Amino acid sequence: MLAACGGDSDSGSTAANTDLVPAGEKAAQNAAEDVTPLGELVEVDAQTRFTVTGFKVNSSDSLGPWIEASVRGEANDDAGAIPFEIAILCASSTETGGWQADSTVSLGQEIPAGSFLEGFISLLLPEDGRYGEPIKPCEEPALVKVSSSEKTVWFAIPSDVVAEINSAAETLNSTLGS
């Protein structure tokens, strides 16, 4: 048997929710509290250490801008691999973005034992399907999520990079009439 306290079923429901924030914003805020500094190698699994060393905005095609994340992966005495999930999370979205095949490093790419792999991964903003459609701006905090089967780490995207990709997306959106 269920029982209710009080009278009106709507009473108090909105008052309790005034401190709520959108889910994407909350996820980004929580992740931002545990950010790894750029360039710091982090053990993502028993075989692999990984870092993001920098970011560059690329807007060289008509489908929209992306961020090239410079990365380094290192394998210990056993073969390792680049983590299988590396993606952008913006406070303005509950989804992470994808990646492009023009990257010089691939998700899940093997790293031979006792070696390292450096290059860049082209990361798309959340909800960018690469169809030349309008792209939502990325609100801060903006982060790169790096996940292996054992661990998730976060790297902050600097404000100037976020501003630059948002400007490039706005330019694209204006040409699309949105």
MONOR-V205056 format. One record per run of one state. SS is the DSSP state (H for helix, E for strand, C for the rest). FROM is the first residue (numbers start at 1). LEN is the number of residues. Records with the same first field share a line. If there is no record, write none. Layout:
SS: FROM-LEN, FROM-LEN
This chain:
C: 1-12, 17-6, 33-2, 36-6, 44-4, 59-7, 76-4, 82-3, 91-5, 97-2, 100-10, 112-4, 124-18, 148-4, 157-2, 177-2
H: 13-4, 23-10, 159-18
E: 35-1, 42-2, 48-11, 66-10, 80-2, 85-6, 96-1, 99-1, 110-2, 116-8, 142-6, 152-5
